Each structure stands twice: as C-alpha cells, then as structure tokens.
C-alpha cells in the first residue's frame, strides 16, 4: 500500500536550483534510505515531505490521515521537564485514562443501585479496552526500554531536559518520536550523537517497526542493516534502487556503466553517419545529395541520449617518506583524568609496522584524549608512551583545531609546505575539489566537510608513515568515504583510527581495540568479527594474564600470524567470488548462444559449444566448492 508519493518535486533558493525532478514512492512497511553528496538537497526534500518547506513545483500525495514523525538533525525539547517526563509526556492521554479508571473504581464502590452500577461497569469495560489497546499496562517499561536503548543512564532521568547537550537533546527527541509510533518515520541523520551500542539498538528497533521509514544517513553500515530500498538524489533528480546500501552501490555502478556504454555507442554511430553524409555531399551529385538529406532526416529523428553525469568526487592516495622499524608505538600502564575524574587507566597497546587498528569505545571514555596524549597535546597522569625507529606521526583531528580560521585555503596548506610551488599546492587541493577561486576562501567560511578535505590535503602531502585518524569519515559524503577507504587500503604504513563508522572499520581494520575505563581489550579482525566474538561472549584476543614474557612474545607472534591469515583469507574469498562471477557471466553468454537456432546450422560448432558449456558448468561447481571451503571458518 502506497503511503506517500512525490512526482517531479522542484525547489530553488534564489538562483540555486536544489531540486529539479525529485520523485519517489514510499510503501507501507518499507525502509528507504535517501543518499547523495553533501548539499544535494536531501534534508530539503525531507522538510518538504514533513511540511516544513514548500515545493516550487511538482506534486505530493499522501494517504488520508497519514501520521508523520520528523526528526531534524537538531532536536528541540520543552522547558520545565525532566528527561523522564519528556518521554512520559507522549503517554499523557493514557495517564488520563488511567486516572479515569481509578475514578470509576471509586464511583463503582460507592454506587448503591443496580442501574448506576451497570452504567459505570459498562463505561469501565469500554475504557479498560481502550486503555489496553493504548499499551496502558506496558507504557512505563516501553519508556524505560527506549531510554536505556538510547544510552540514558538511570541517574540522568531526573535531569532537566533543557540542560542536556545538543547531542543528548537530539537523542531525547528521537526517543520521544519513536514512542509516538507515527505511520511514517522521517529521520535526518538519526545516528549522529549515538554510540555503537545505541546505534545497534536503533537498528533492531527500526527493523521491526510497524510503519514505514525514510531516513537520511552517512552511516552505510546502519543503512545496510535497516534499509530495503535506496533513493539517490543526484544533480536535483532522484533514482531508486531495490535492496540495501551495498546492493545500491553495485546497481548504481552497473547502471552508470550501461548508460555510458549506450551513450558512447550512440555517439560513435552518430559520428559514423555524419561522416557518410559529409562524403555524400562531397560528391556533389543530385543522387548523393538526396541520399545525404535522407540520412540527415533519419539522424534528426534519433532520440539523443544524454551523457551520464556523476557528482565530482575527491581522488587521492597516501604515501610515506620512509619506512618504520617493526615496533611502531608502545604504550604501557597509561592513565589520564580531569578534575579528579579518571577517564582511563592501565592502558597498554603495542602497534607494529603495517597494523591497521580501529579504536572504539563508549562516548566520553577518552579516545580522543588518548590520541592527544600520543601526539603530545596532553600529558598523561602516569604510564609511558614510546615510539619505534623512524616513526613520523600524521594526526587527523576530528574538530580540525589545527586549522587557522583567518587563513585562506591556499595559505593554510602552502604555509606548511614552503618547498612546493603554487601550482603543486593548487594541484593537491584540486584532488580534494578545491579549484579556481575556491582556494582563496577563508577557513572560517568552510563547512565541516570542506575543513575535513583541507586537513586531508595536508595529511596527504606530509607523507607520514603512521596515521592517527580521529573520526576521519565525519562530515565526508559517502563517495568521499569510499575514496578515503581505498587510499587507506593501499597505504604502506601503520594506521590507528578512532571511528563510529562500522562500514569504515570493516573496510580497513584487521584489529579492533576497545577502550574502557580499566584499559584496552583487543580483538583480531574487523568490526563484524569483533561483534560476533562479543555476542559469543568470547574472551578478547589480548587476554594474556599470568603469561611469562616468552609466552607473551609467542602469543604476539601468533597474533601477527593470525592477522596475516585473516587478510589472506579475505583476499582469497574475494578472488573466489570474482572468479565465480566471471565464470557465470561466460556461462550465460554460452546459454544465449545455445538458445539461438542459428547456432545449430553448424553441427560441429554446436557440439563444441555444448561441450565447452558443460566444462564451464563444472568449473562453476568447482569454484563454488572452493568458495564454500574458504568460507567455512568465517
């Protein structure tokens, strides 16, 4: 059942056309993800659906009586209410019903005649039925479940909602809206300000939600686990795809390649026809001129295909000036706190050359502070930090605090790299989409994503061999994140990255370190491997209590070997999947030839093709068996 439909929605702000042909259909029970580069108009389109903005053109139809719930990136709460009262306010009608039931019970107890008792009993039965339908007996536990799921501790429930931080207010607004259970949830970046536990809870909640969901998110892992349909907003127009984010990326590439191939073939044919027409006209005879005119008329009737367009994407890679020794970073018994409150203690880590480590942990546990201790911006309360030979640290700060607000983009980069000339600096900035007069913009006027690209430009030019990345995917659009992941995949150095982006962690990490108040727990593999281990309540791979130094060294060697084995196995599985796809594609071509009656005009050729087809089928079965064997222990 269709809940809402958009057709040809248009919207401009002054001369800036944001939406020119936005169309989508949202069905009941559907979970649709809305994606596109930063600034393409996703939030504007959602505001139009929510009724906050009006469209300049196009039509929007909704099912009669449709109840919408809209969560903006910045939520608002009422004054004078505690955190608990803010969520309980959703159930005020249920609370009034409960009070009416108590009043009816008192009246029934005081009733002396049968007629009054019958009348009150009938009212009580009807009201009890409505009370049960409204979750009257379970709403309090539902509120507590939402508060716990979104990371609000018991002691926070009595805190005034107006005193919460921006991120906490957004979480509270999300909880309040979820409790209202609208027919359609409109969520604009719902995972912002949520830690990994809260995001996992929200995923489960939305997967089983009875209504429909339309969400905007940069969290690709979240959309992979929630969405069953994707809608891309590209250059003001929309295009929809079945499946989750990963399926959308595959289909998007396929569609782009098919359209580009069709466009190139048509351009080739047009050029061929134009060359023939030109030759006919060169003959300058009556018959050849008539032929030329006839071809021109046919060519004019051809519906010209538009060249497929794509948004501009950044393009870069990381390199190193020199190699490090085997030992890169050794942290032992580190502790840090502020104002008498200990953030973490007994932190022990050992990074080796080529390690790719993701550092995760609850919000406020001190992940960024640990990075600041490593680079020397903060002094630890106790413990040691030692670097190996030849280590050059490249630090990416999520807040870009190292950028100078009063400088232009060009000067910000050039001042750190005097040996490069302006052409080289502009070339580097061009890789990150700063072209022409863009490089003369002051840093203070840039968005969060643009500041992130300036910081990445400087990081690329430094060519450090150890990268400390604090939330590097924040503020980057999805295409830019994919490019960053490709660059890190080919980086020859060592990586330690803080991230809440589980898709990103899956792409780059071979080890996950969980920072807690009492130290660090290490798990081999990427995020999915870590998540599987904690669900199985498996001990961390760093459990070395009671070992001798020789045994610990042996365990570390085994850990490195295990990391190498995991990488090799993942590469082997990917190669096997690619080989299967190639073989199946070839088999499909053979099937098409065998289905063509013209094939059997040459009996010998047909027999050879049938034999080759059977061999290809055997190869596919063999490759599937190899793939299953490789995947058996995954």
C-alpha positions in Angstrom: 0.0 0.0 0.0 1.4 3.4 -1.0 1.6 5.8 1.9 3.1 8.8 0.1 4.2 9.7 -3.5 6.3 12.5 -4.8 6.3 13.4 -8.5 8.7 16.0 -10.1 9.3 18.0 -7.0 11.2 21.2 -7.6 12.8 23.7 -5.2 15.2 26.6 -5.6 16.7 29.1 -3.2 17.3 32.2 -5.2 19.2 31.2 -8.3 20.4 28.0 -6.8 18.3 25.1 -8.1 18.4 22.4 -5.4 15.6 20.0 -6.7 14.5 19.8 -10.3 12.8 16.4 -10.7 12.6 14.6 -7.3 10.2 11.6 -7.4 9.8 8.6 -5.1 7.1 6.3 -3.8 7.1 5.0 -0.2 5.1 1.8 0.6 3.8 0.7 3.9 6.4 -1.2 5.9 9.2 0.0 3.6 12.6 1.3 4.9 14.0 3.7 2.4 17.4 5.3 2.6 17.9 8.7 0.9 21.5 9.3 -0.2 23.6 11.9 -2.1 26.5 14.1 -1.7 26.6 16.9 1.0 24.4 19.8 -0.1 22.5 18.0 -2.8 19.1 18.7 -1.1 18.3 15.6 0.9 17.3 17.5 4.1 15.3 20.0 1.9 13.3 17.1 0.3 12.6 15.6 3.7 11.4 19.0 5.0 9.1 19.3 2.0 7.6 15.9 2.9 7.3 17.0 6.6 5.5 20.2 5.6 8.2 22.5 6.9 9.3 23.7 3.4 7.0 24.2 0.4 7.9 22.9 -3.1 8.1 25.3 -6.1 6.7 22.6 -8.4 5.6 19.0 -8.7 3.0 17.0 -6.7 3.0 15.2 -3.4 0.1 12.9 -2.4 -0.3 11.2 0.9 -2.7 8.6 2.3 -5.6 10.3 4.1 -4.9 10.7 7.8 -1.3 9.8 7.5 0.7 10.5 10.7 4.3 11.7 10.1 7.1 11.8 12.6 10.0 14.1 11.7 13.4 14.1 13.4 15.6 17.0 12.4 19.4 16.9 12.9 19.0 19.3 15.8 16.1 18.4 18.1 14.1 20.7 20.5 12.7 19.9 23.9 10.2 21.6 26.2 11.1 23.8 29.2 10.5 22.6 32.8 10.5 18.9 32.2 13.0 16.2 33.2 14.3 13.6 30.8 11.8 11.0 32.0 8.9 13.5 32.0 9.7 14.5 28.4 9.2 10.9 27.2 6.3 10.2 29.5 4.5 13.3 28.0 3.9 11.1 24.9 1.6 9.0 27.1 -0.4 11.8 28.7 -3.7 10.6 27.1 -3.0 7.1 28.6 -2.3 8.6 32.0 -5.6 10.5 31.9 -7.4 7.2 31.0 -5.7 5.5 34.0 -6.9 8.3 36.3 -10.5 8.0 34.8 -10.3 4.2 35.6 -9.3 4.9 39.2 -12.2 7.5 39.5 -14.7 4.9 38.0 -13.5 2.3 40.5 -14.3 4.7 43.4 -17.7 5.5 41.9 -18.5 1.8 41.5 -17.5 1.2 45.1 -19.9 4.0 46.3 -22.8 3.0 43.9 -25.9 1.7 45.8 -28.4 1.0 43.0 -28.0 -1.7 40.3 -28.7 0.7 37.4 -25.8 3.0 38.3 -23.5 0.0 38.9 -24.4 -1.4 35.4 -23.8 2.0 33.8 -20.5 2.5 35.5 -19.4 -1.0 34.8 -20.2 -0.6 31.1 -18.1 2.6 31.0 -15.3 0.9 32.9 -15.2 -2.1 30.4 -15.1 0.3 27.4 -12.4 2.4 28.9 -10.3 -0.6 30.0 -10.4 -1.9 26.4 -9.1 1.4 25.1 -6.5 1.5 27.9 -5.2 -1.9 26.9 -5.1 -1.0 23.2 -3.0 2.1 24.1 -0.4 0.0 25.9 -1.7 1.2 29.3 -0.1 -1.6 31.3 3.2 -1.6 29.4 4.0 2.1 28.5 6.2 2.7 31.5 8.5 -0.3 30.7 8.5 0.9 27.0 9.7 4.3 28.1 12.5 2.7 30.2 13.5 0.5 27.3 13.8 3.5 24.9 15.8 5.5 27.5 18.2 2.6 28.1 18.5 1.8 24.4 19.5 5.4 23.6 22.1 5.5 26.3 20.4 7.5 29.1 21.5 6.3 32.5 19.1 6.0 35.5 20.7 9.0 37.2 20.1 11.1 34.1 16.3 10.6 34.1 15.8 13.2 36.7 17.9 15.8 35.0 16.2 18.8 33.3 15.9 18.2 29.6 16.7 21.8 28.8 20.2 21.4 30.4 21.2 18.5 28.1 23.9 18.9 25.5 23.0 19.2 21.8 23.7 15.6 21.1 21.7 14.4 24.2 18.7 16.6 23.2 18.7 15.0 19.7 18.7 11.5 21.3 15.8 12.5 23.6 13.8 13.9 20.6 14.5 10.6 18.8 13.2 8.6 21.7 10.1 10.9 22.1 9.3 10.5 18.4 9.7 6.7 18.4 7.3 6.4 21.2 4.6 8.3 19.3 4.7 5.5 16.7 3.8 7.5 13.5 2.8 5.8 10.2 6.0 7.2 8.6 9.3 8.0 10.4 11.3 10.8 8.7 14.8 10.6 10.2 17.6 13.0 9.3 20.9 11.6 10.5 19.4 9.6 13.4 22.8 8.0 14.3 24.5 11.4 15.0 25.5 11.6 18.7 24.7 7.9 19.3 27.4 5.4 20.4 27.8 2.0 18.9 25.5 0.3 21.4 22.7 2.8 20.9 23.1 2.5 17.1 22.8 -1.3 17.3 19.6 -0.9 19.5 18.1 1.6 17.0 18.8 -0.8 14.1 16.9 -3.6 15.8 14.1 -1.1 16.7 13.7 0.1 13.1 13.9 -3.3 11.6 10.8 -4.4 13.5 9.0 -1.0 13.3 5.4 -1.5 12.1 5.2 1.7 10.0 7.4 3.0 7.1 10.8 4.7 7.5 12.5 7.3 5.3 16.0 8.1 6.5 19.0 10.2 5.6 22.3 8.9 7.0 26.0 8.8 6.3 26.2 5.6 8.3 26.5 3.0 5.5 26.6 0.0 7.9 23.4 1.3 9.5 21.6 1.5 6.1 22.9 -1.9 5.2 21.1 -3.4 8.2 17.9 -1.3 8.1 17.1 -0.3 4.5 15.4 -2.4 1.9 15.2 0.3 -0.7 17.5 3.2 -1.6 16.9 6.5 -3.3 19.8 8.6 -4.7 19.5 12.3 -5.1 21.9 13.3 -7.9 22.0 16.7 -9.6 18.5 17.6 -8.4 16.8 14.4 -9.6 16.1 11.0 -7.9 16.7 7.4 -8.9 15.6 4.5 -6.8 17.2 1.0 -6.2 16.0 -2.2 -4.6 18.0 -3.6 -1.7 20.2 -2.1 1.0 23.2 0.3 0.6 25.7 -2.4 -0.6 23.2 -3.6 -3.2 22.6 0.0 -4.3 26.3 0.6 -4.8 26.6 -2.4 -7.1 23.4 -1.5 -9.1 24.5 2.2 -9.3 27.8 1.2 -10.9 26.2 -1.2 -13.3 23.6 1.4 -14.4 26.2 4.0 -14.9 28.4 1.7 -17.0 25.4 0.5 -19.1 24.3 4.1 -19.8 27.8 5.3 -20.5 28.3 2.4 -22.9 25.0 3.1 -24.7 25.9 6.8 -24.9 29.3 6.1 -26.3 27.9 3.6 -28.9 25.3 6.2 -30.0 27.9 8.9 -30.3 30.1 6.6 -32.4 27.1 5.8 -34.6 26.2 9.5 -35.0 29.8 10.3 -35.9 29.8 7.5 -38.5 26.5 8.7 -40.0 27.8 12.3 -40.1 31.0 11.2 -41.9 28.9 9.3 -44.5 26.7 12.4 -45.0 29.8 14.6 -45.4 31.2 12.2 -48.1 27.9 12.1 -50.0 27.9 15.9 -50.1 31.5 16.0 -51.3 30.4 14.0 -54.4 28.1 17.0 -55.1 25.7 15.0 -57.4 22.0 15.1 -57.3 21.6 11.4 -56.2 24.3 11.7 -53.5 22.8 15.0 -52.1 19.4 13.2 -51.9 21.0 10.4 -50.0 22.7 12.8 -47.7 19.4 14.6 -47.0 17.6 11.4 -46.3 20.3 10.3 -43.8 20.2 13.7 -42.2 16.4 13.4 -41.7 16.8 10.0 -40.1 19.5 11.3 -37.9 17.4 14.2 -36.7 14.7 11.8 -35.6 17.1 9.8 -33.4 16.4 10.4 -29.7 19.8 11.6 -28.4 20.9 10.0 -25.2 22.3 12.4 -22.5 25.8 11.7 -21.3 25.5 10.1 -17.9 26.6 12.6 -15.2 28.1 11.9 -11.8 28.9 14.2 -8.9 32.6 15.2 -8.7 34.5 13.0 -6.2 37.8 13.5 -4.5 40.7 11.4 -5.6 44.0 10.9 -3.7 46.3 8.4 -2.2 48.7 8.3 0.8 52.4 7.6 0.6 55.3 7.5 3.0 58.7 9.3 3.1 60.5 6.4 4.8 59.8 3.0 6.5 59.5 2.4 10.2 61.0 -0.4 12.2 58.9 -3.4 13.3 57.9 -1.7 16.6 55.9 1.5 16.0 54.1 2.5 19.2 54.4 1.1 22.7 52.0 2.3 25.4 52.3 0.9 28.9 50.1 1.4 32.0 48.8 4.8 30.8 46.3 6.8 32.8 44.6 10.1 32.3 41.9 12.1 34.1 40.5 15.6 34.5 39.3 17.4 37.7 39.6 14.3 39.9 37.7 12.1 37.4 39.7 9.3 35.8 39.0 8.7 32.1 41.1 5.6 31.7 43.9 3.7 33.4 46.1 0.7 32.8 46.1 1.3 29.0 48.5 -1.0 27.3 48.9 -1.1 23.5 51.6 -2.3 21.1 51.4 -1.2 17.4 53.7 -2.9 14.8 54.5 -1.9 11.3 51.6 -2.4 9.0 49.0 -2.7 11.7 45.5 -1.4 10.9 43.8 -0.8 14.2 40.3 0.6 15.0 39.9 2.2 18.4 36.3 2.1 19.7 34.6 2.7 23.0 31.7 4.5 24.7 31.3 8.2 24.3 33.3 10.1 26.9 35.7 7.2 27.7 38.7 9.3 26.4 39.5 8.0 22.9 40.4 11.5 21.6 42.2 12.3 24.8 44.4 9.1 24.3 45.3 10.4 20.8 46.2 13.8 22.3 48.5 12.1 24.8 50.2 10.2 22.0 50.9 13.3 19.9 51.9 15.3 23.0 49.0 17.7 23.2 48.0 16.3 26.6 50.2 14.9 29.4 49.2 11.5 30.8 48.9 11.2 34.6 51.1 8.2 34.6 52.5 5.5 32.3 54.8 5.6 29.2 54.5 6.2 25.5 57.4 5.1 23.3 57.9 5.3 19.5 59.9 3.0 17.4 62.7 3.9 15.0 61.8 6.1 12.0 58.2 6.9 13.1 56.5 10.0 11.6 53.1 10.7 13.1 50.3 12.1 10.9 47.4 13.3 13.1 43.9 14.0 11.8 41.8 15.9 14.4 38.0 15.4 14.0 37.5 19.1 15.0 40.2 20.4 12.7 41.5 22.5 15.6 44.9 22.8 13.9 43.5 24.8 11.0 43.8 28.6 11.2 40.4 30.4 10.8 42.0 33.6 9.4 43.9 32.0 6.6 42.7 31.2 3.1 42.6 27.5 1.9 45.7 28.1 -0.2 47.7 29.8 2.5 46.7 27.1 5.1 48.3 24.4 3.0 51.2 26.4 1.4 52.5 27.8 4.7 53.2 24.2 5.8 54.8 23.2 2.6 57.1 26.1 1.5 59.2 23.9 -0.8 56.2 23.3 -3.1 55.3 26.0 -5.7 51.7 27.3 -6.0 50.9 25.1 -9.0 51.7 22.0 -6.9 49.7 23.2 -4.0 46.7 24.0 -6.3 47.1 20.6 -7.9 46.9 18.9 -4.5 43.9 21.0 -3.5 42.3 20.2 -6.8 42.3 16.5 -5.9 40.0 17.5 -3.0 37.7 19.6 -5.2 39.2 23.0 -4.3 39.5 24.6 -7.8 39.8 28.1 -9.1 38.8 30.8 -6.6 37.8 28.1 -4.1 41.4 28.1 -2.8 41.0 31.8 -1.8 38.1 31.2 0.6 38.9 31.8 4.3 39.0 28.7 6.5 36.4 30.4 8.8 33.7 30.2 6.0 34.2 26.5 5.2 31.7 23.7 6.2 32.8 20.8 8.3 33.2 18.6 5.3 35.3 21.3 3.5 37.6 21.7 6.5 38.0 17.9 6.6 39.2 18.0 3.0 41.7 20.7 3.8 43.1 18.6 6.7 43.3 15.5 4.4 45.2 17.5 1.8 47.8 18.4 4.4 47.9 14.8 5.6 48.5 13.5 2.1 51.3 16.0 1.4 53.1 15.2 4.7 53.7 11.5 3.7 53.9 10.3 7.3 54.2 6.6 7.9 51.9 6.3 11.0 48.4 7.8 10.7 46.3 8.7 13.8 42.9 9.4 12.5 40.2 10.7 14.8 36.7 10.2 13.2 38.1 10.7 9.7 34.7 9.9 8.0 32.8 12.6 9.9 31.5 15.3 7.5 32.6 13.4 4.4 29.9 12.3 1.9 29.6 8.6 1.0 31.6 8.8 -2.2 34.5 10.6 -0.4 34.4 8.0 2.3 34.8 5.2 -0.3 37.8 7.1 -1.8 39.4 7.5 1.7 38.9 3.8 2.3 40.6 2.9 -1.0 43.5 5.3 -0.1 44.0 3.7 3.3 43.8 0.2 1.8 46.8 0.9 -0.3 48.7 2.9 2.4 52.1 1.2 3.1 52.3 2.4 6.7 50.5 1.9 10.0 47.0 3.1 10.9 45.3 3.7 14.3 41.8 5.2 13.8 39.0 6.2 16.1 35.7 5.7 14.4 32.0 5.0 15.0 31.6 4.2 11.3 31.3 0.4 11.3 31.4 0.2 7.5 34.7 2.1 7.5 36.1 -0.2 10.3 35.1 -3.3 8.2 37.0 -1.9 5.2 40.3 -1.0 6.8 40.8 -2.7 10.2 42.5 -6.0 11.0 42.3 -5.4 14.7 39.7 -3.7 16.9 40.7 -2.2 20.3 38.0 -1.4 22.8 39.0 1.4 25.2 37.4 1.1 28.6 37.9 2.9 31.9 40.2 0.0 33.1 42.2 -0.5 30.0 42.1 -1.8 26.4 40.7 -5.1 25.0 42.0 -6.3 21.7 40.0 -8.4 19.1 41.5 -9.7 15.9 39.6 -9.0 12.7 37.3 -6.2 11.6 34.0 -4.9 13.2 31.9 -7.8 12.2 34.5 -10.2 13.6 34.5 -8.2 16.9 30.7 -8.1 17.1 30.5 -11.9 16.5 33.0 -12.5 19.3 31.3 -10.4 21.9 27.9 -12.0 21.0 29.5 -15.4 21.7 30.9 -13.9 24.9 34.4 -14.8 23.6 37.4 -13.5 25.6 39.4 -10.7 24.0 42.4 -11.9 21.9 44.6 -9.8 24.3 43.9 -11.9 27.4 47.5 -12.6 28.4 47.1 -12.6 32.2 49.7 -14.7 34.0 51.9 -15.3 31.0 55.7 -15.2 31.1 57.4 -12.7 28.8 58.5 -15.5 26.4 54.9 -16.8 26.3 53.6 -13.3 25.6 56.1 -12.8 22.8 55.0 -16.1 21.4 51.3 -15.0 21.6 52.1 -11.7 19.9 53.8 -13.6 17.0 50.7 -15.8 16.8 48.6 -12.7 16.8 50.5 -11.2 13.8 50.3 -14.5 12.0 46.5 -14.7 12.7 46.1 -11.1 11.3 48.0 -12.1 8.2 45.9 -15.3 7.9 42.7 -13.3 8.2 43.8 -10.8 5.5 44.9 -13.6 3.1 41.7 -15.5 3.7 39.5 -12.4 3.0 41.5 -11.8 -0.2 41.2 -15.4 -1.3 37.4 -15.3 -0.7 37.1 -12.1 -2.7 39.2 -13.7 -5.5 37.0 -16.8 -5.5 33.8 -14.7 -5.7 35.2 -12.7 -8.6 36.1 -16.0 -10.4 32.6 -17.3 -9.9 31.1 -14.1 -11.2 33.3 -14.3 -14.3 32.6 -18.0 -14.9 28.8 -17.4 -14.5 28.9 -14.5 -16.9 30.7 -16.6 -19.5 28.2 -19.5 -19.0 25.3 -17.1 -19.5 26.8 -16.0 -22.8 27.1 -19.6 -23.9 23.5 -20.3 -22.8 22.4 -17.4 -25.1 24.3 -18.9 -28.0 22.9 -22.4 -27.4 19.4 -20.9 -27.3 19.9 -19.3 -30.7 18.6 -21.6 -33.6 21.4 -20.2 -35.9 24.0 -22.0 -33.7 22.8 -25.4 -34.9 23.3 -24.7 -38.6 26.9 -25.8 -38.0 26.6 -29.1 -36.1 30.3 -29.4 -35.3 30.4 -25.9 -33.9 27.2 -26.5 -31.8 28.7 -29.7 -30.4 31.9 -27.9 -29.4 29.9 -25.1 -27.8 27.8 -27.6 -25.8 30.9 -29.4 -24.6 32.5 -26.0 -23.6 29.3 -25.1 -21.8 29.3 -28.3 -19.8 33.0 -27.7 -18.8 32.2 -24.2 -17.8 29.3 -25.5 -15.6 31.7 -28.0 -14.0 34.2 -25.1 -13.4 31.4 -23.1 -11.6 30.6 -26.0 -9.4 34.3 -26.5 -8.5 34.7 -22.8 -7.8 31.6 -22.8 -5.5 33.1 -25.7 -3.6 36.4 -23.8 -3.2 34.5 -20.8 -2.0 32.4 -22.8 0.5 35.6 -24.4 1.8 37.2 -20.9 2.2 34.1 -19.5 3.9 33.5 -22.5 6.2 35.5 -21.0 9.1 34.5 -17.4 8.6 
